[in-house]
Amino acid sequence: MFWVPLAAWIAALAIAVVVLGFCAYEIIWKARRLRADIARLESVRGRLTELSSDLETTQQRIAAARIS
């Protein structure tokens, strides 16, 4: 009868390893996805900064044209 608790502990350990392995996989996968998202957002931020600068230049040109 000693083998019943031993088998239960082995099964519990195997389940724990599977669950922890899946959790680690999910965390790694999501971290990679978030890094890719951050890179895309940085690119968009750069383009928005350029657009903001262009808009400011355009506003200055319009203001100068109205004064002239």
FITORBA-146876 format. One record per atom (N, C-alpha, C): residue in one letter; atom name; x, y, z. Coordinates in nm, 3 decimals, always signed. Layout:
// residues N
a;CA;X;Y;Z;
...
END
This chain:
// residues 68
m;N;+0.080;-0.119;+0.000;
m;CA;+0.000;+0.000;+0.000;
m;C;+0.085;+0.126;+0.000;
f;N;+0.214;+0.109;+0.014;
f;CA;+0.304;+0.224;+0.014;
f;C;+0.306;+0.294;-0.122;
w;N;+0.280;+0.220;-0.225;
w;CA;+0.289;+0.275;-0.360;
w;C;+0.177;+0.373;-0.394;
v;N;+0.062;+0.367;-0.326;
v;CA;-0.051;+0.457;-0.356;
v;C;-0.015;+0.603;-0.324;
p;N;+0.034;+0.635;-0.204;
p;CA;+0.072;+0.775;-0.180;
p;C;+0.189;+0.819;-0.268;
l;N;+0.281;+0.727;-0.291;
l;CA;+0.394;+0.759;-0.377;
l;C;+0.347;+0.791;-0.519;
a;N;+0.256;+0.712;-0.571;
a;CA;+0.202;+0.737;-0.704;
a;C;+0.126;+0.870;-0.708;
a;N;+0.054;+0.901;-0.601;
a;CA;-0.019;+1.028;-0.594;
a;C;+0.077;+1.146;-0.594;
w;N;+0.186;+1.134;-0.518;
w;CA;+0.285;+1.241;-0.516;
w;C;+0.354;+1.256;-0.651;
i;N;+0.384;+1.148;-0.715;
i;CA;+0.447;+1.153;-0.848;
i;C;+0.351;+1.217;-0.949;
a;N;+0.225;+1.181;-0.944;
a;CA;+0.126;+1.240;-1.034;
a;C;+0.112;+1.390;-1.007;
a;N;+0.108;+1.428;-0.880;
a;CA;+0.097;+1.570;-0.845;
a;C;+0.219;+1.647;-0.893;
l;N;+0.335;+1.587;-0.878;
l;CA;+0.458;+1.652;-0.924;
l;C;+0.458;+1.668;-1.076;
a;N;+0.413;+1.565;-1.147;
a;CA;+0.407;+1.572;-1.294;
a;C;+0.309;+1.681;-1.338;
i;N;+0.194;+1.690;-1.273;
i;CA;+0.096;+1.794;-1.307;
i;C;+0.154;+1.931;-1.278;
a;N;+0.223;+1.946;-1.166;
a;CA;+0.283;+2.074;-1.131;
a;C;+0.388;+2.116;-1.233;
v;N;+0.468;+2.021;-1.279;
v;CA;+0.570;+2.052;-1.380;
v;C;+0.504;+2.096;-1.510;
v;N;+0.398;+2.028;-1.550;
v;CA;+0.328;+2.066;-1.673;
v;C;+0.268;+2.205;-1.659;
v;N;+0.203;+2.232;-1.549;
v;CA;+0.139;+2.363;-1.528;
v;C;+0.244;+2.473;-1.524;
l;N;+0.352;+2.453;-1.451;
l;CA;+0.457;+2.554;-1.444;
l;C;+0.525;+2.573;-1.579;
g;N;+0.543;+2.466;-1.653;
g;CA;+0.601;+2.478;-1.787;
g;C;+0.511;+2.559;-1.879;
f;N;+0.381;+2.535;-1.873;
f;CA;+0.287;+2.611;-1.954;
f;C;+0.288;+2.758;-1.914;
c;N;+0.291;+2.785;-1.784;
c;CA;+0.295;+2.924;-1.737;
c;C;+0.422;+2.995;-1.786;
a;N;+0.533;+2.927;-1.780;
a;CA;+0.659;+2.985;-1.828;
a;C;+0.650;+3.014;-1.978;
y;N;+0.594;+2.921;-2.054;
y;CA;+0.577;+2.941;-2.198;
y;C;+0.492;+3.064;-2.225;
e;N;+0.380;+3.077;-2.155;
e;CA;+0.289;+3.190;-2.174;
e;C;+0.359;+3.322;-2.141;
i;N;+0.433;+3.325;-2.032;
i;CA;+0.501;+3.448;-1.992;
i;C;+0.605;+3.487;-2.096;
i;N;+0.682;+3.390;-2.143;
i;CA;+0.785;+3.419;-2.244;
i;C;+0.720;+3.466;-2.373;
w;N;+0.613;+3.400;-2.416;
w;CA;+0.545;+3.438;-2.539;
w;C;+0.488;+3.579;-2.530;
k;N;+0.425;+3.611;-2.418;
k;CA;+0.366;+3.743;-2.402;
k;C;+0.474;+3.850;-2.390;
a;N;+0.585;+3.820;-2.328;
a;CA;+0.694;+3.917;-2.318;
a;C;+0.749;+3.949;-2.457;
r;N;+0.764;+3.846;-2.541;
r;CA;+0.810;+3.871;-2.678;
r;C;+0.711;+3.956;-2.755;
r;N;+0.583;+3.924;-2.740;
r;CA;+0.479;+4.000;-2.810;
r;C;+0.478;+4.145;-2.763;
l;N;+0.493;+4.166;-2.633;
l;CA;+0.494;+4.302;-2.581;
l;C;+0.617;+4.379;-2.628;
r;N;+0.731;+4.312;-2.640;
r;CA;+0.850;+4.380;-2.693;
r;C;+0.827;+4.423;-2.838;
a;N;+0.763;+4.337;-2.916;
a;CA;+0.731;+4.372;-3.055;
a;C;+0.632;+4.488;-3.059;
d;N;+0.533;+4.486;-2.971;
d;CA;+0.436;+4.596;-2.965;
d;C;+0.504;+4.726;-2.927;
i;N;+0.597;+4.720;-2.834;
i;CA;+0.669;+4.841;-2.792;
i;C;+0.749;+4.896;-2.909;
a;N;+0.813;+4.809;-2.984;
a;CA;+0.891;+4.855;-3.100;
a;C;+0.799;+4.923;-3.202;
r;N;+0.683;+4.865;-3.228;
r;CA;+0.589;+4.928;-3.321;
r;C;+0.539;+5.062;-3.268;
l;N;+0.510;+5.069;-3.140;
l;CA;+0.464;+5.194;-3.081;
l;C;+0.572;+5.302;-3.084;
e;N;+0.696;+5.262;-3.063;
e;CA;+0.806;+5.358;-3.074;
e;C;+0.816;+5.414;-3.215;
s;N;+0.794;+5.328;-3.313;
s;CA;+0.795;+5.373;-3.453;
s;C;+0.682;+5.472;-3.478;
v;N;+0.565;+5.441;-3.428;
v;CA;+0.450;+5.531;-3.444;
v;C;+0.477;+5.662;-3.372;
r;N;+0.535;+5.655;-3.255;
r;CA;+0.566;+5.777;-3.180;
r;C;+0.663;+5.866;-3.258;
g;N;+0.762;+5.805;-3.321;
g;CA;+0.855;+5.882;-3.402;
g;C;+0.785;+5.950;-3.519;
r;N;+0.696;+5.877;-3.585;
r;CA;+0.622;+5.937;-3.696;
r;C;+0.530;+6.047;-3.648;
l;N;+0.468;+6.028;-3.532;
l;CA;+0.381;+6.132;-3.476;
l;C;+0.461;+6.257;-3.437;
t;N;+0.580;+6.239;-3.387;
t;CA;+0.666;+6.352;-3.354;
t;C;+0.700;+6.430;-3.480;
e;N;+0.733;+6.358;-3.588;
e;CA;+0.761;+6.425;-3.715;
e;C;+0.638;+6.500;-3.766;
l;N;+0.522;+6.437;-3.755;
l;CA;+0.398;+6.500;-3.799;
l;C;+0.368;+6.624;-3.716;
s;N;+0.391;+6.617;-3.587;
s;CA;+0.370;+6.733;-3.500;
s;C;+0.461;+6.848;-3.541;
s;N;+0.586;+6.815;-3.571;
s;CA;+0.680;+6.917;-3.616;
s;C;+0.635;+6.978;-3.749;
d;N;+0.589;+6.894;-3.841;
d;CA;+0.539;+6.944;-3.969;
d;C;+0.418;+7.034;-3.950;
l;N;+0.328;+6.996;-3.860;
l;CA;+0.211;+7.078;-3.833;
l;C;+0.249;+7.213;-3.773;
e;N;+0.346;+7.211;-3.685;
e;CA;+0.392;+7.337;-3.624;
e;C;+0.453;+7.428;-3.730;
t;N;+0.532;+7.370;-3.819;
t;CA;+0.591;+7.449;-3.928;
t;C;+0.482;+7.507;-4.017;
t;N;+0.382;+7.428;-4.047;
t;CA;+0.270;+7.474;-4.131;
t;C;+0.194;+7.586;-4.062;
q;N;+0.170;+7.573;-3.934;
q;CA;+0.102;+7.679;-3.860;
q;C;+0.182;+7.809;-3.862;
q;N;+0.312;+7.797;-3.849;
q;CA;+0.397;+7.916;-3.854;
q;C;+0.392;+7.981;-3.992;
r;N;+0.391;+7.899;-4.097;
r;CA;+0.383;+7.953;-4.233;
r;C;+0.249;+8.024;-4.255;
i;N;+0.141;+7.964;-4.207;
i;CA;+0.009;+8.026;-4.222;
i;C;+0.004;+8.158;-4.147;
a;N;+0.058;+8.159;-4.025;
a;CA;+0.059;+8.283;-3.945;
a;C;+0.143;+8.389;-4.015;
a;N;+0.256;+8.351;-4.073;
a;CA;+0.341;+8.447;-4.143;
a;C;+0.273;+8.497;-4.269;
a;N;+0.198;+8.411;-4.337;
a;CA;+0.128;+8.454;-4.459;
a;C;+0.015;+8.550;-4.425;
r;N;-0.050;+8.533;-4.312;
r;CA;-0.158;+8.623;-4.273;
r;C;-0.104;+8.760;-4.234;
i;N;+0.013;+8.761;-4.174;
i;CA;+0.073;+8.889;-4.133;
i;C;+0.119;+8.967;-4.256;
s;N;+0.170;+8.899;-4.355;
s;CA;+0.224;+8.967;-4.474;
s;C;+0.118;+9.025;-4.560;
END
